[in-house]
Amino acid sequence: MNDYLFDPAALVAFSSEKMKKVNLYESPKLFCDIYCLEPGQSQKAHTHDANDKIYVALTGTCDVQIGDAIAPLAPGQVAVAPAGENHGVTNKSDDRATLLVVMAP
């Protein structure tokens, strides 16, 4: 059972070079990562033609882009990027930010 229980706060890791992805779980049907962003770091906007993506803010606040809309995503808030929509995140704050990210590839 321990292979299926995770403490995201204990697994967080940051990189000064670029946003760090920490994989919690991956299978042919699903992936679940923690995105760790230092101030100024981002995930470039991109699309997944056949997959929805879910962002859950854990700590800090990031701007999330879905399509042409950009909005702050604060801890506890969730954003859904439907398949085919351009999406990405940027940490414009002075604090670190972490997001739980889930997608079914």
A tleap script that builds the chain and sets N, CA, C and O, in Angstrom:
source leaprc.protein.ff14SB
mol = sequence {
  NMET ASN ASP TYR LEU PHE ASP PRO ALA ALA
  LEU VAL ALA PHE SER SER GLU LYS MET LYS
  LYS VAL ASN LEU TYR GLU SER PRO LYS LEU
  PHE CYS ASP ILE TYR CYS LEU GLU PRO GLY
  GLN SER GLN LYS ALA HIE THR HIE ASP ALA
  ASN ASP LYS ILE TYR VAL ALA LEU THR GLY
  THR CYS ASP VAL GLN ILE GLY ASP ALA ILE
  ALA PRO LEU ALA PRO GLY GLN VAL ALA VAL
  ALA PRO ALA GLY GLU ASN HIE GLY VAL THR
  ASN LYS SER ASP ASP ARG ALA THR LEU LEU
  VAL VAL MET ALA CPRO
}
set mol.1.N position { 0.820 -1.199 0.000 }
set mol.1.CA position { 0.000 0.000 0.000 }
set mol.1.C position { 0.864 1.264 0.000 }
set mol.1.O position { 0.415 2.299 -0.492 }
set mol.2.N position { 2.081 1.214 0.531 }
set mol.2.CA position { 2.930 2.410 0.605 }
set mol.2.C position { 3.322 2.952 -0.761 }
set mol.2.O position { 3.690 4.121 -0.877 }
set mol.3.N position { 3.247 2.114 -1.812 }
set mol.3.CA position { 3.560 2.586 -3.162 }
set mol.3.C position { 2.466 3.486 -3.716 }
set mol.3.O position { 2.626 4.072 -4.787 }
set mol.4.N position { 1.348 3.602 -2.990 }
set mol.4.CA position { 0.207 4.371 -3.484 }
set mol.4.C position { -0.199 5.505 -2.556 }
set mol.4.O position { -1.230 6.142 -2.772 }
set mol.5.N position { 0.592 5.763 -1.533 }
set mol.5.CA position { 0.351 6.878 -0.616 }
set mol.5.C position { 1.519 7.848 -0.729 }
set mol.5.O position { 2.679 7.438 -0.689 }
set mol.6.N position { 1.209 9.145 -0.872 }
set mol.6.CA position { 2.258 10.133 -1.097 }
set mol.6.C position { 2.072 11.336 -0.185 }
set mol.6.O position { 0.946 11.738 0.112 }
set mol.7.N position { 3.180 11.900 0.251 }
set mol.7.CA position { 3.182 13.147 0.996 }
set mol.7.C position { 3.884 14.180 0.115 }
set mol.7.O position { 5.107 14.309 0.173 }
set mol.8.N position { 3.126 14.917 -0.700 }
set mol.8.CA position { 3.759 15.850 -1.634 }
set mol.8.C position { 4.730 16.824 -0.969 }
set mol.8.O position { 5.775 17.136 -1.539 }
set mol.9.N position { 4.398 17.308 0.229 }
set mol.9.CA position { 5.267 18.285 0.904 }
set mol.9.C position { 6.646 17.690 1.191 }
set mol.9.O position { 7.639 18.418 1.181 }
set mol.10.N position { 6.724 16.402 1.442 }
set mol.10.CA position { 8.003 15.757 1.738 }
set mol.10.C position { 8.819 15.486 0.477 }
set mol.10.O position { 10.016 15.213 0.566 }
set mol.11.N position { 8.194 15.555 -0.689 }
set mol.11.CA position { 8.869 15.220 -1.939 }
set mol.11.C position { 9.228 16.429 -2.792 }
set mol.11.O position { 9.873 16.289 -3.831 }
set mol.12.N position { 8.817 17.603 -2.362 }
set mol.12.CA position { 9.070 18.827 -3.120 }
set mol.12.C position { 10.568 19.024 -3.324 }
set mol.12.O position { 11.365 18.832 -2.406 }
set mol.13.N position { 10.936 19.412 -4.546 }
set mol.13.CA position { 12.335 19.708 -4.874 }
set mol.13.C position { 12.332 20.847 -5.893 }
set mol.13.O position { 11.552 20.834 -6.845 }
set mol.14.N position { 13.194 21.814 -5.689 }
set mol.14.CA position { 13.272 22.958 -6.584 }
set mol.14.C position { 14.608 22.962 -7.320 }
set mol.14.O position { 15.592 22.398 -6.841 }
set mol.15.N position { 14.633 23.598 -8.481 }
set mol.15.CA position { 15.851 23.766 -9.257 }
set mol.15.C position { 15.976 25.242 -9.610 }
set mol.15.O position { 14.991 25.874 -9.991 }
set mol.16.N position { 17.162 25.789 -9.488 }
set mol.16.CA position { 17.360 27.197 -9.842 }
set mol.16.C position { 17.366 27.384 -11.361 }
set mol.16.O position { 17.203 28.507 -11.839 }
set mol.17.N position { 17.550 26.316 -12.118 }
set mol.17.CA position { 17.655 26.409 -13.570 }
set mol.17.C position { 16.306 26.488 -14.272 }
set mol.17.O position { 16.132 27.282 -15.197 }
set mol.18.N position { 15.341 25.661 -13.835 }
set mol.18.CA position { 14.028 25.644 -14.472 }
set mol.18.C position { 13.022 24.962 -13.553 }
set mol.18.O position { 13.390 24.342 -12.555 }
set mol.19.N position { 11.744 25.087 -13.907 }
set mol.19.CA position { 10.703 24.428 -13.142 }
set mol.19.C position { 11.037 22.946 -13.005 }
set mol.19.O position { 11.438 22.297 -13.970 }
set mol.20.N position { 10.869 22.428 -11.809 }
set mol.20.CA position { 11.171 21.015 -11.554 }
set mol.20.C position { 9.872 20.224 -11.468 }
set mol.20.O position { 8.927 20.635 -10.794 }
set mol.21.N position { 9.836 19.095 -12.152 }
set mol.21.CA position { 8.709 18.170 -12.065 }
set mol.21.C position { 9.133 16.983 -11.210 }
set mol.21.O position { 10.149 16.344 -11.482 }
set mol.22.N position { 8.355 16.693 -10.182 }
set mol.22.CA position { 8.592 15.531 -9.328 }
set mol.22.C position { 7.462 14.548 -9.601 }
set mol.22.O position { 6.305 14.833 -9.294 }
set mol.23.N position { 7.788 13.403 -10.171 }
set mol.23.CA position { 6.766 12.420 -10.502 }
set mol.23.C position { 6.353 11.642 -9.262 }
set mol.23.O position { 7.193 11.055 -8.579 }
set mol.24.N position { 5.057 11.638 -8.974 }
set mol.24.CA position { 4.517 10.852 -7.873 }
set mol.24.C position { 4.068 9.486 -8.348 }
set mol.24.O position { 4.278 8.474 -7.678 }
set mol.25.N position { 3.440 9.474 -9.528 }
set mol.25.CA position { 2.886 8.223 -10.038 }
set mol.25.C position { 2.761 8.325 -11.550 }
set mol.25.O position { 2.421 9.376 -12.093 }
set mol.26.N position { 3.046 7.209 -12.219 }
set mol.26.CA position { 2.866 7.172 -13.662 }
set mol.26.C position { 2.515 5.761 -14.087 }
set mol.26.O position { 3.128 4.790 -13.643 }
set mol.27.N position { 1.532 5.664 -14.941 }
set mol.27.CA position { 1.131 4.404 -15.551 }
set mol.27.C position { 0.715 4.720 -16.988 }
set mol.27.O position { 0.678 5.889 -17.372 }
set mol.28.N position { 0.405 3.707 -17.780 }
set mol.28.CA position { -0.075 3.999 -19.138 }
set mol.28.C position { -1.392 4.783 -19.154 }
set mol.28.O position { -1.771 5.338 -20.185 }
set mol.29.N position { -2.086 4.829 -18.016 }
set mol.29.CA position { -3.391 5.479 -17.960 }
set mol.29.C position { -3.404 6.825 -17.247 }
set mol.29.O position { -4.386 7.558 -17.355 }
set mol.30.N position { -2.326 7.177 -16.511 }
set mol.30.CA position { -2.366 8.375 -15.672 }
set mol.30.C position { -0.969 8.807 -15.272 }
set mol.30.O position { -0.086 7.972 -15.073 }
set mol.31.N position { -0.764 10.125 -15.153 }
set mol.31.CA position { 0.430 10.582 -14.440 }
set mol.31.C position { 0.017 11.624 -13.428 }
set mol.31.O position { -0.982 12.323 -13.596 }
set mol.32.N position { 0.809 11.712 -12.369 }
set mol.32.CA position { 0.581 12.675 -11.297 }
set mol.32.C position { 1.944 13.212 -10.875 }
set mol.32.O position { 2.803 12.461 -10.413 }
set mol.33.N position { 2.132 14.522 -11.040 }
set mol.33.CA position { 3.404 15.171 -10.730 }
set mol.33.C position { 3.195 16.320 -9.759 }
set mol.33.O position { 2.084 16.826 -9.598 }
set mol.34.N position { 4.278 16.719 -9.118 }
set mol.34.CA position { 4.323 17.992 -8.411 }
set mol.34.C position { 5.204 18.910 -9.255 }
set mol.34.O position { 6.348 18.570 -9.554 }
set mol.35.N position { 4.679 20.062 -9.637 }
set mol.35.CA position { 5.472 21.074 -10.323 }
set mol.35.C position { 5.970 22.035 -9.254 }
set mol.35.O position { 5.184 22.552 -8.461 }
set mol.36.N position { 7.272 22.271 -9.234 }
set mol.36.CA position { 7.914 23.138 -8.246 }
set mol.36.C position { 8.520 24.332 -8.979 }
set mol.36.O position { 9.445 24.183 -9.778 }
set mol.37.N position { 7.992 25.501 -8.700 }
set mol.37.CA position { 8.415 26.706 -9.418 }
set mol.37.C position { 9.011 27.734 -8.476 }
set mol.37.O position { 8.374 28.165 -7.515 }
set mol.38.N position { 10.234 28.116 -8.769 }
set mol.38.CA position { 10.853 29.247 -8.086 }
set mol.38.C position { 10.233 30.522 -8.669 }
set mol.38.O position { 9.630 30.475 -9.741 }
set mol.39.N position { 10.374 31.652 -7.983 }
set mol.39.CA position { 9.887 32.910 -8.560 }
set mol.39.C position { 10.468 33.123 -9.960 }
set mol.39.O position { 11.668 32.959 -10.177 }
set mol.40.N position { 9.598 33.490 -10.906 }
set mol.40.CA position { 10.022 33.757 -12.275 }
set mol.40.C position { 10.016 32.543 -13.189 }
set mol.40.O position { 10.155 32.695 -14.403 }
set mol.41.N position { 9.860 31.358 -12.649 }
set mol.41.CA position { 9.865 30.165 -13.491 }
set mol.41.C position { 8.476 29.890 -14.063 }
set mol.41.O position { 7.462 30.332 -13.522 }
set mol.42.N position { 8.458 29.146 -15.175 }
set mol.42.CA position { 7.180 28.858 -15.811 }
set mol.42.C position { 7.231 27.535 -16.564 }
set mol.42.O position { 8.293 26.964 -16.812 }
set mol.43.N position { 6.047 27.081 -16.910 }
set mol.43.CA position { 5.881 26.002 -17.869 }
set mol.43.C position { 5.319 26.694 -19.109 }
set mol.43.O position { 4.247 27.296 -19.056 }
set mol.44.N position { 6.039 26.609 -20.217 }
set mol.44.CA position { 5.593 27.275 -21.438 }
set mol.44.C position { 4.211 26.768 -21.831 }
set mol.44.O position { 3.880 25.599 -21.631 }
set mol.45.N position { 3.418 27.664 -22.391 }
set mol.45.CA position { 2.102 27.278 -22.870 }
set mol.45.C position { 2.245 26.237 -23.986 }
set mol.45.O position { 3.101 26.352 -24.863 }
set mol.46.N position { 1.394 25.233 -23.925 }
set mol.46.CA position { 1.420 24.134 -24.883 }
set mol.46.C position { 0.039 23.480 -24.906 }
set mol.46.O position { -0.842 23.872 -24.141 }
set mol.47.N position { -0.155 22.501 -25.762 }
set mol.47.CA position { -1.441 21.802 -25.837 }
set mol.47.C position { -1.235 20.294 -25.803 }
set mol.47.O position { -0.159 19.783 -26.116 }
set mol.48.N position { -2.282 19.612 -25.422 }
set mol.48.CA position { -2.382 18.160 -25.530 }
set mol.48.C position { -3.681 17.912 -26.298 }
set mol.48.O position { -4.766 18.202 -25.795 }
set mol.49.N position { -3.571 17.387 -27.492 }
set mol.49.CA position { -4.735 17.271 -28.359 }
set mol.49.C position { -5.831 16.356 -27.809 }
set mol.49.O position { -7.015 16.589 -28.054 }
set mol.50.N position { -5.443 15.319 -27.068 }
set mol.50.CA position { -6.442 14.324 -26.647 }
set mol.50.C position { -6.556 14.181 -25.135 }
set mol.50.O position { -7.219 13.262 -24.655 }
set mol.51.N position { -5.916 15.083 -24.368 }
set mol.51.CA position { -5.879 14.895 -22.920 }
set mol.51.C position { -6.217 16.164 -22.165 }
set mol.51.O position { -5.732 17.243 -22.503 }
set mol.52.N position { -7.048 16.035 -21.144 }
set mol.52.CA position { -7.302 17.125 -20.205 }
set mol.52.C position { -6.202 17.116 -19.151 }
set mol.52.O position { -5.641 16.063 -18.851 }
set mol.53.N position { -5.891 18.280 -18.587 }
set mol.53.CA position { -4.898 18.377 -17.511 }
set mol.53.C position { -5.519 19.146 -16.358 }
set mol.53.O position { -6.256 20.109 -16.565 }
set mol.54.N position { -5.214 18.712 -15.142 }
set mol.54.CA position { -5.717 19.364 -13.928 }
set mol.54.C position { -4.539 19.911 -13.138 }
set mol.54.O position { -3.566 19.199 -12.889 }
set mol.55.N position { -4.627 21.182 -12.743 }
set mol.55.CA position { -3.651 21.829 -11.871 }
set mol.55.C position { -4.321 22.108 -10.528 }
set mol.55.O position { -5.403 22.694 -10.483 }
set mol.56.N position { -3.686 21.693 -9.443 }
set mol.56.CA position { -4.165 21.991 -8.092 }
set mol.56.C position { -3.053 22.747 -7.375 }
set mol.56.O position { -1.961 22.209 -7.192 }
set mol.57.N position { -3.313 23.980 -6.970 }
set mol.57.CA position { -2.293 24.767 -6.270 }
set mol.57.C position { -2.135 24.241 -4.846 }
set mol.57.O position { -3.110 24.150 -4.100 }
set mol.58.N position { -0.904 23.897 -4.476 }
set mol.58.CA position { -0.605 23.431 -3.120 }
set mol.58.C position { -0.061 24.555 -2.258 }
set mol.58.O position { -0.556 24.804 -1.159 }
set mol.59.N position { 0.969 25.237 -2.767 }
set mol.59.CA position { 1.578 26.355 -2.037 }
set mol.59.C position { 1.883 27.477 -3.019 }
set mol.59.O position { 2.070 27.236 -4.212 }
set mol.60.N position { 1.930 28.695 -2.513 }
set mol.60.CA position { 2.231 29.838 -3.360 }
set mol.60.C position { 1.108 30.105 -4.345 }
set mol.60.O position { 0.089 29.413 -4.341 }
set mol.61.N position { 1.295 31.098 -5.181 }
set mol.61.CA position { 0.306 31.461 -6.193 }
set mol.61.C position { 0.988 31.559 -7.547 }
set mol.61.O position { 2.012 32.226 -7.692 }
set mol.62.N position { 0.413 30.889 -8.536 }
set mol.62.CA position { 0.898 30.952 -9.913 }
set mol.62.C position { -0.200 31.517 -10.792 }
set mol.62.O position { -1.386 31.402 -10.482 }
set mol.63.N position { 0.210 32.125 -11.889 }
set mol.63.CA position { -0.747 32.483 -12.915 }
set mol.63.C position { -0.912 31.264 -13.811 }
set mol.63.O position { 0.073 30.694 -14.282 }
set mol.64.N position { -2.152 30.868 -14.044 }
set mol.64.CA position { -2.430 29.747 -14.937 }
set mol.64.C position { -3.074 30.298 -16.198 }
set mol.64.O position { -3.991 31.118 -16.139 }
set mol.65.N position { -2.582 29.837 -17.330 }
set mol.65.CA position { -3.153 30.222 -18.624 }
set mol.65.C position { -3.899 29.028 -19.178 }
set mol.65.O position { -3.353 27.928 -19.266 }
set mol.66.N position { -5.154 29.248 -19.553 }
set mol.66.CA position { -5.941 28.243 -20.263 }
set mol.66.C position { -6.612 28.965 -21.420 }
set mol.66.O position { -7.446 29.848 -21.216 }
set mol.67.N position { -6.244 28.585 -22.627 }
set mol.67.CA position { -6.697 29.331 -23.797 }
set mol.67.C position { -6.110 30.723 -23.747 }
set mol.67.O position { -4.908 30.882 -23.535 }
set mol.68.N position { -6.941 31.732 -23.940 }
set mol.68.CA position { -6.481 33.120 -23.889 }
set mol.68.C position { -6.600 33.725 -22.496 }
set mol.68.O position { -6.129 34.837 -22.260 }
set mol.69.N position { -7.229 32.995 -21.567 }
set mol.69.CA position { -7.456 33.517 -20.214 }
set mol.69.C position { -6.257 33.217 -19.308 }
set mol.69.O position { -5.678 32.132 -19.358 }
set mol.70.N position { -5.903 34.200 -18.485 }
set mol.70.CA position { -4.846 34.040 -17.477 }
set mol.70.C position { -5.415 34.507 -16.148 }
set mol.70.O position { -5.985 35.593 -16.047 }
set mol.71.N position { -5.247 33.657 -15.116 }
set mol.71.CA position { -5.786 33.992 -13.794 }
set mol.71.C position { -4.872 33.438 -12.718 }
set mol.71.O position { -4.198 32.430 -12.934 }
set mol.72.N position { -4.841 34.095 -11.540 }
set mol.72.CA position { -4.047 33.556 -10.432 }
set mol.72.C position { -4.690 32.287 -9.896 }
set mol.72.O position { -5.913 32.179 -9.815 }
set mol.73.N position { -3.846 31.329 -9.532 }
set mol.73.CA position { -4.287 30.074 -8.931 }
set mol.73.C position { -3.655 29.991 -7.549 }
set mol.73.O position { -2.450 29.781 -7.418 }
set mol.74.N position { -4.479 30.158 -6.523 }
set mol.74.CA position { -4.016 30.190 -5.131 }
set mol.74.C position { -4.171 28.810 -4.489 }
set mol.74.O position { -4.912 27.968 -4.997 }
set mol.75.N position { -3.471 28.576 -3.366 }
set mol.75.CA position { -3.555 27.276 -2.706 }
set mol.75.C position { -5.002 26.826 -2.477 }
set mol.75.O position { -5.846 27.580 -1.993 }
set mol.76.N position { -5.250 25.574 -2.844 }
set mol.76.CA position { -6.568 24.988 -2.703 }
set mol.76.C position { -7.436 25.152 -3.940 }
set mol.76.O position { -8.482 24.511 -4.048 }
set mol.77.N position { -7.020 26.002 -4.876 }
set mol.77.CA position { -7.806 26.195 -6.087 }
set mol.77.C position { -7.375 25.201 -7.175 }
set mol.77.O position { -6.244 24.716 -7.185 }
set mol.78.N position { -8.305 24.916 -8.083 }
set mol.78.CA position { -8.099 23.942 -9.144 }
set mol.78.C position { -8.388 24.589 -10.492 }
set mol.78.O position { -9.350 25.344 -10.631 }
set mol.79.N position { -7.559 24.295 -11.474 }
set mol.79.CA position { -7.795 24.732 -12.852 }
set mol.79.C position { -7.764 23.509 -13.755 }
set mol.79.O position { -6.935 22.616 -13.579 }
set mol.80.N position { -8.670 23.475 -14.721 }
set mol.80.CA position { -8.741 22.366 -15.668 }
set mol.80.C position { -8.461 22.908 -17.065 }
set mol.80.O position { -9.101 23.856 -17.520 }
set mol.81.N position { -7.497 22.292 -17.734 }
set mol.81.CA position { -7.166 22.639 -19.114 }
set mol.81.C position { -7.723 21.537 -20.011 }
set mol.81.O position { -7.155 20.446 -20.074 }
set mol.82.N position { -8.836 21.813 -20.710 }
set mol.82.CA position { -9.415 20.788 -21.581 }
set mol.82.C position { -8.475 20.434 -22.739 }
set mol.82.O position { -7.648 21.248 -23.151 }
set mol.83.N position { -8.611 19.240 -23.242 }
set mol.83.CA position { -7.824 18.791 -24.393 }
set mol.83.C position { -7.928 19.820 -25.519 }
set mol.83.O position { -9.007 20.341 -25.798 }
set mol.84.N position { -6.800 20.102 -26.156 }
set mol.84.CA position { -6.766 21.027 -27.274 }
set mol.84.C position { -6.598 22.490 -26.901 }
set mol.84.O position { -6.329 23.318 -27.771 }
set mol.85.N position { -6.753 22.827 -25.618 }
set mol.85.CA position { -6.591 24.218 -25.167 }
set mol.85.C position { -5.131 24.489 -24.813 }
set mol.85.O position { -4.487 23.681 -24.144 }
set mol.86.N position { -4.622 25.611 -25.257 }
set mol.86.CA position { -3.288 26.045 -24.877 }
set mol.86.C position { -3.277 26.294 -23.371 }
set mol.86.O position { -4.206 26.907 -22.846 }
set mol.87.N position { -2.243 25.829 -22.667 }
set mol.87.CA position { -2.197 26.004 -21.210 }
set mol.87.C position { -0.756 26.018 -20.710 }
set mol.87.O position { 0.146 25.468 -21.343 }
set mol.88.N position { -0.562 26.663 -19.554 }
set mol.88.CA position { 0.746 26.733 -18.912 }
set mol.88.C position { 0.633 27.488 -17.605 }
set mol.88.O position { -0.427 28.025 -17.283 }
set mol.89.N position { 1.720 27.532 -16.850 }
set mol.89.CA position { 1.728 28.222 -15.559 }
set mol.89.C position { 2.989 29.067 -15.427 }
set mol.89.O position { 4.035 28.736 -15.984 }
set mol.90.N position { 2.873 30.165 -14.679 }
set mol.90.CA position { 3.999 31.058 -14.427 }
set mol.90.C position { 3.948 31.520 -12.983 }
set mol.90.O position { 2.894 31.914 -12.484 }
set mol.91.N position { 5.096 31.470 -12.313 }
set mol.91.CA position { 5.188 31.986 -10.947 }
set mol.91.C position { 5.734 33.410 -11.016 }
set mol.91.O position { 6.943 33.617 -11.115 }
set mol.92.N position { 4.833 34.382 -10.962 }
set mol.92.CA position { 5.230 35.796 -10.999 }
set mol.92.C position { 5.414 36.370 -9.596 }
set mol.92.O position { 5.721 37.553 -9.453 }
set mol.93.N position { 5.233 35.565 -8.579 }
set mol.93.CA position { 5.334 36.051 -7.199 }
set mol.93.C position { 6.791 36.041 -6.730 }
set mol.93.O position { 7.692 35.643 -7.468 }
set mol.94.N position { 7.000 36.482 -5.504 }
set mol.94.CA position { 8.328 36.452 -4.889 }
set mol.94.C position { 8.551 35.186 -4.070 }
set mol.94.O position { 9.608 35.014 -3.463 }
set mol.95.N position { 7.548 34.290 -4.052 }
set mol.95.CA position { 7.620 33.067 -3.245 }
set mol.95.C position { 7.615 31.832 -4.133 }
set mol.95.O position { 7.158 31.877 -5.275 }
set mol.96.N position { 8.126 30.737 -3.602 }
set mol.96.CA position { 8.053 29.461 -4.301 }
set mol.96.C position { 6.596 29.023 -4.418 }
set mol.96.O position { 5.744 29.421 -3.623 }
set mol.97.N position { 6.330 28.196 -5.424 }
set mol.97.CA position { 4.980 27.674 -5.620 }
set mol.97.C position { 5.060 26.192 -5.991 }
set mol.97.O position { 5.990 25.758 -6.671 }
set mol.98.N position { 4.072 25.429 -5.535 }
set mol.98.CA position { 3.976 24.025 -5.913 }
set mol.98.C position { 2.556 23.731 -6.379 }
set mol.98.O position { 1.580 24.256 -5.843 }
set mol.99.N position { 2.473 22.878 -7.389 }
set mol.99.CA position { 1.200 22.474 -7.965 }
set mol.99.C position { 1.155 20.957 -8.072 }
set mol.99.O position { 2.155 20.328 -8.418 }
set mol.100.N position { 0.031 20.380 -7.785 }
set mol.100.CA position { -0.218 18.969 -8.086 }
set mol.100.C position { -0.837 18.955 -9.476 }
set mol.100.O position { -1.819 19.650 -9.733 }
set mol.101.N position { -0.255 18.158 -10.373 }
set mol.101.CA position { -0.702 18.137 -11.766 }
set mol.101.C position { -1.044 16.699 -12.145 }
set mol.101.O position { -0.255 15.778 -11.939 }
set mol.102.N position { -2.248 16.532 -12.707 }
set mol.102.CA position { -2.734 15.206 -13.062 }
set mol.102.C position { -3.204 15.221 -14.504 }
set mol.102.O position { -3.884 16.151 -14.939 }
set mol.103.N position { -2.831 14.171 -15.250 }
set mol.103.CA position { -3.290 14.024 -16.630 }
set mol.103.C position { -3.358 12.549 -16.965 }
set mol.103.O position { -2.522 11.757 -16.530 }
set mol.104.N position { -4.355 12.197 -17.737 }
set mol.104.CA position { -4.473 10.822 -18.238 }
set mol.104.C position { -3.941 10.806 -19.663 }
set mol.104.O position { -4.626 11.238 -20.590 }
set mol.105.N position { -2.715 10.306 -19.841 }
set mol.105.CA position { -2.122 10.307 -21.199 }
set mol.105.C position { -2.811 9.298 -22.114 }
set mol.105.O position { -2.441 9.170 -23.281 }
savepdb mol mol.pdb
quit
